Amino acid sequence: MDNKIVKIKKVLVSQPKPTDAKSPYFDIVEKYNLKIDFRPFIKVEGISTTEFRKQRINILDYSAIIFTARTAIDHYFRLCEELRIKIPETMKYVCISESIALYLQKYILLRKRKVFYGKNGKLDGLIATLLKHREEKYLLSVSADVLNDELIALLDKNTLDYEKASMYRTVSNDFTPEEEFDYDVLVFFSPAGITSLLKNFPDFEQGDIKIGCLGATTAKAVKDAGLRLDFEAPRDAPSITAALEMVVRENHKAVSKK
């Protein structure tokens, strides 16, 4: 007896809705006549100045800051403003990628500051850049609850002089009882999203629901939660939209053959 194939009609992407009208997500909607809802499972909250002071970290004791995300940049400058810290022009900024480095323009004039970034947007590129400035005393802006263990291990392995500073935290973005949860596909981008799913729906049963993700740590979190990982963005070309479209295309082909 053939297993029933459920046609994918409704997808939940656990990120904010793209502001770019040319986003590939909208192409998928039009091409396959399905509905995509954008609903973050998590949200970021900045830690208070009181919490930050408890870490006994003086930002001006460090000569360079490491950023791996735009969120880290936002909360670094927020805390500096709230603590009335005047950042010297000699401060160096080392970012994991060029796009993260360019985001600094929101807060500083790049041409007047010392900004560096990894050439390939990956951890090995970041470490290579940090090693070019080994003499610096680094401050790493991180989440209070989600640490990048791989980065920490590489910093330790290369004996770089650094300190972690928790500047924000990730919390569950709870669903209301009125919100329907009747999706054929769920797409996640962080382990915290999986935690939030199980917090919001403790009796969640995957069944025919397909789960996709971006990133190795998120893939591990899916499997550790006892869920089935149906697809993920390829590591050599990390495009979750391409992976999603492939799954939808194959599903619709299979349904049409029935």
Backbone torsions as a table, in degrees:
resi	resn	phi	psi	omega
1	MET	NA	128.2	-178.4
2	ASP	-71.1	141.7	173.8
3	ASN	-73.5	141.4	179.7
4	LYS	-70.9	130.7	177.0
5	ILE	-99.9	120.8	-179.2
6	VAL	-88.6	124.4	-179.9
7	LYS	-70.7	133.0	178.3
8	ILE	-73.9	118.4	-179.7
9	LYS	-121.9	-24.5	-173.3
10	LYS	-139.8	126.5	-175.5
11	VAL	-122.1	139.8	173.7
12	LEU	-112.5	119.5	176.4
13	VAL	-105.2	119.1	-172.7
14	SER	-83.9	54.5	175.5
15	GLN	-144.5	163.0	175.6
16	PRO	-63.1	154.1	179.3
17	LYS	-62.9	132.3	179.9
18	PRO	-60.3	141.5	178.0
19	THR	-87.3	-16.9	179.4
20	ASP	-83.9	118.7	-178.6
21	ALA	-63.5	-18.1	-179.0
22	LYS	-93.3	12.0	179.7
23	SER	-57.2	137.9	178.1
24	PRO	-57.3	-25.2	178.3
25	TYR	-58.3	-41.9	-177.6
26	PHE	-70.0	-30.2	174.9
27	ASP	-64.5	-40.5	179.5
28	ILE	-63.9	-42.5	178.7
29	VAL	-57.3	-47.9	-176.5
30	GLU	-70.5	-42.1	-175.0
31	LYS	-68.8	-36.1	-173.2
32	TYR	-114.2	7.1	175.8
33	ASN	51.6	53.9	176.9
34	LEU	-126.8	175.2	-178.2
35	LYS	-111.6	131.0	174.6
36	ILE	-118.5	121.7	173.6
37	ASP	-99.3	139.3	177.2
38	PHE	-109.4	114.3	-174.6
39	ARG	-146.6	100.9	179.7
40	PRO	-59.5	133.4	175.6
41	PHE	-83.4	-17.7	-177.3
42	ILE	-132.7	161.1	173.7
43	LYS	-141.0	156.7	-177.3
44	VAL	-104.3	133.0	176.2
45	GLU	-120.4	137.5	176.4
46	GLY	-76.2	141.6	175.4
47	ILE	-77.0	154.5	-177.2
48	SER	-76.4	164.4	177.7
49	THR	-64.1	-32.0	178.2
50	THR	-64.0	-45.2	178.1
51	GLU	-63.8	-40.6	-178.7
52	PHE	-64.5	-41.9	-178.9
53	ARG	-61.8	-30.5	179.9
54	LYS	-64.1	-19.2	178.2
55	GLN	-78.3	-10.3	179.2
56	ARG	56.7	44.4	178.6
57	ILE	-112.4	126.6	174.8
58	ASN	-103.4	109.9	-175.2
59	ILE	-55.4	-35.6	-176.7
60	LEU	-76.0	-3.8	174.1
61	ASP	-77.3	-9.3	-175.0
62	TYR	-110.6	146.1	-176.3
63	SER	-98.4	-11.0	-178.5
64	ALA	-151.9	149.3	-179.3
65	ILE	-117.6	138.2	177.4
66	ILE	-105.2	127.9	178.0
67	PHE	-123.2	131.6	175.7
68	THR	-116.1	-0.3	-178.5
69	ALA	-156.6	154.7	177.3
70	ARG	-62.8	-36.5	179.2
71	THR	-58.8	-40.0	179.2
72	ALA	-62.8	-38.5	178.5
73	ILE	-65.1	-48.4	-178.6
74	ASP	-55.1	-46.2	-174.3
75	HIS	-80.6	-24.0	172.5
76	TYR	-63.2	-50.7	-178.2
77	PHE	-70.9	-31.5	175.4
78	ARG	-62.0	-47.8	-179.7
79	LEU	-64.6	-40.0	178.0
80	CYS	-59.7	-40.6	179.1
81	GLU	-67.3	-45.5	-178.3
82	GLU	-67.2	-31.3	178.9
83	LEU	-88.9	-0.6	-179.6
84	ARG	57.9	43.2	177.9
85	ILE	-93.7	124.7	176.1
86	LYS	-92.3	113.1	-176.1
87	ILE	-78.7	125.0	-179.1
88	PRO	-70.2	152.2	179.2
89	GLU	-67.7	-13.2	178.5
90	THR	-80.3	-10.4	-179.5
91	MET	-61.8	134.0	177.8
92	LYS	-100.3	146.7	179.2
93	TYR	-122.6	122.3	179.4
94	VAL	-117.1	120.0	-174.5
95	CYS	-115.6	154.4	-177.9
96	ILE	-70.3	-25.6	-177.8
97	SER	-147.7	165.7	178.4
98	GLU	-64.3	-39.0	-178.9
99	SER	-63.8	-37.6	176.8
100	ILE	-67.8	-40.6	178.4
101	ALA	-61.2	-42.3	-179.8
102	LEU	-65.5	-27.7	179.2
103	TYR	-64.7	-23.1	178.0
104	LEU	-59.9	-20.2	179.0
105	GLN	-58.8	-20.3	178.2
106	LYS	-64.4	-24.5	-173.5
107	TYR	-121.7	-26.9	-175.5
108	ILE	-137.6	161.2	172.1
109	LEU	-85.2	112.8	-174.4
110	LEU	-60.1	-36.8	-176.3
111	ARG	-68.0	-16.2	-179.8
112	LYS	-101.3	-1.1	-177.0
113	ARG	-123.6	163.2	-180.0
114	LYS	-95.2	100.6	-175.5
115	VAL	-118.8	130.7	-179.0
116	PHE	-132.3	157.0	179.3
117	TYR	-153.5	155.5	177.7
118	GLY	-67.4	144.0	-173.3
119	LYS	-77.9	-20.5	-176.7
120	ASN	-116.2	4.4	178.1
121	GLY	73.4	10.5	-178.5
122	LYS	-118.2	173.2	-175.4
123	LEU	-63.2	-38.8	-179.0
124	ASP	-64.4	-34.7	176.8
125	GLY	-67.7	-38.7	177.4
126	LEU	-64.1	-46.4	-179.2
127	ILE	-61.1	-41.4	179.3
128	ALA	-59.8	-39.4	179.1
129	THR	-68.8	-41.9	179.0
130	LEU	-62.3	-38.2	-178.7
131	LEU	-68.3	-24.4	175.8
132	LYS	-69.0	-16.8	179.8
133	HIS	-127.6	47.7	-174.3
134	ARG	-58.6	-26.2	-175.4
135	GLU	-72.6	-11.0	-176.5
136	GLU	-75.8	154.3	172.2
137	LYS	-102.8	110.8	-169.3
138	TYR	-95.4	145.1	169.4
139	LEU	-116.5	126.1	-178.3
140	LEU	-104.3	114.7	179.0
141	SER	-79.4	118.3	-174.4
142	VAL	-133.8	168.3	171.9
143	SER	-78.1	146.5	-179.6
144	ALA	-70.7	-20.0	-173.2
145	ASP	-124.5	-9.8	180.0
146	VAL	-129.2	98.4	-179.1
147	LEU	-94.4	144.8	174.7
148	ASN	-86.4	90.5	-174.6
149	ASP	-60.2	-35.1	-178.7
150	GLU	-65.4	-42.6	178.2
151	LEU	-64.4	-45.5	180.0
152	ILE	-58.2	-42.6	-179.8
153	ALA	-63.1	-40.0	-179.8
154	LEU	-69.6	-37.8	177.2
155	LEU	-63.5	-42.2	179.1
156	ASP	-67.7	-43.5	-178.6
157	LYS	-60.0	-36.4	-178.5
158	ASN	-93.0	10.8	175.8
159	THR	47.5	44.4	176.4
160	LEU	-81.0	146.6	-179.5
161	ASP	-84.7	104.0	-176.6
162	TYR	-147.3	164.7	174.2
163	GLU	-141.0	140.4	176.1
164	LYS	-84.1	139.6	175.7
165	ALA	-129.6	113.7	177.9
166	SER	-74.9	123.4	-176.2
167	MET	-123.7	-10.4	179.7
168	TYR	-158.7	171.0	178.0
169	ARG	-142.7	157.0	177.6
170	THR	-102.9	128.3	-179.7
171	VAL	-126.4	159.3	-179.6
172	SER	-69.4	135.1	176.7
173	ASN	-97.8	91.6	-167.5
174	ASP	-66.4	144.4	175.1
175	PHE	-83.4	149.9	175.6
176	THR	-91.3	157.8	179.4
177	PRO	-59.3	-24.5	-177.5
178	GLU	-78.8	-17.5	-176.0
179	GLU	-77.7	126.2	178.1
180	GLU	-74.4	146.9	177.2
181	PHE	-132.5	75.6	-174.2
182	ASP	-127.5	58.9	-173.1
183	TYR	-100.7	151.3	176.0
184	ASP	-92.1	-24.6	-178.6
185	VAL	-139.4	137.3	173.9
186	LEU	-120.3	133.7	-179.9
187	VAL	-119.9	126.6	-176.6
188	PHE	-119.5	156.4	-176.1
189	PHE	-128.5	-2.3	179.4
190	SER	-158.2	155.9	175.4
191	PRO	-58.6	-32.2	180.0
192	ALA	-63.3	-29.4	177.0
193	GLY	-64.9	-38.8	178.0
194	ILE	-66.9	-42.2	177.4
195	THR	-59.3	-42.8	-179.8
196	SER	-65.7	-39.7	177.9
197	LEU	-56.5	-48.1	-177.0
198	LEU	-73.0	-26.8	176.6
199	LYS	-71.8	-43.5	-179.3
200	ASN	-72.3	-34.3	-175.8
201	PHE	-131.5	75.1	-175.6
202	PRO	-61.4	-21.4	179.1
203	ASP	-101.5	21.7	-176.3
204	PHE	-59.5	128.5	174.3
205	GLU	-120.4	123.7	-172.5
206	GLN	-68.5	-46.8	-179.8
207	GLY	53.7	-124.3	-179.7
208	ASP	-85.9	-2.7	-178.5
209	ILE	-67.6	128.3	178.1
210	LYS	-90.1	138.9	178.6
211	ILE	-118.6	129.6	177.1
212	GLY	-125.5	160.2	-178.3
213	CYS	-153.6	167.1	174.1
214	LEU	-118.8	122.5	175.4
215	GLY	103.1	143.7	-176.6
216	ALA	-66.0	-37.8	-178.6
217	THR	-68.2	-35.5	177.6
218	THR	-69.6	-40.8	177.7
219	ALA	-59.0	-42.4	179.0
220	LYS	-64.2	-39.9	-179.5
221	ALA	-64.3	-37.6	177.4
222	VAL	-60.4	-49.5	-177.7
223	LYS	-68.4	-38.4	179.1
224	ASP	-64.4	-27.4	179.3
225	ALA	-81.5	0.4	179.6
226	GLY	79.3	18.7	179.9
227	LEU	-99.6	163.3	-179.4
228	ARG	-95.1	125.0	176.3
229	LEU	-91.9	114.5	-175.4
230	ASP	-91.2	-28.7	178.5
231	PHE	-162.3	156.2	175.0
232	GLU	-149.2	159.9	179.3
233	ALA	-66.3	136.0	178.9
234	PRO	-62.9	140.1	-174.8
235	ARG	-68.2	-28.2	-178.5
236	ASP	-79.8	-19.1	177.8
237	ALA	-148.0	80.7	-170.6
238	PRO	-69.4	82.1	176.4
239	SER	-121.8	105.8	-178.9
240	ILE	-70.6	-28.4	179.3
241	THR	-67.2	-37.8	177.7
242	ALA	-65.0	-41.4	179.1
243	ALA	-65.7	-41.5	179.0
244	LEU	-63.5	-44.8	-178.9
245	GLU	-62.3	-38.4	179.6
246	MET	-62.3	-42.4	179.8
247	VAL	-64.8	-44.5	-179.9
248	VAL	-64.9	-43.1	-178.9
249	ARG	-61.3	-47.2	-179.4
250	GLU	-66.0	-37.1	178.3
251	ASN	-63.9	-45.6	-178.4
252	HIS	-67.5	-33.7	176.2
253	LYS	-64.7	-44.2	-178.9
254	ALA	-63.8	-39.5	-179.9
255	VAL	-66.6	-41.2	-177.6
256	SER	-66.7	-24.5	180.0
257	LYS	-79.8	-16.7	-176.6
258	LYS	-69.6	NA	NA
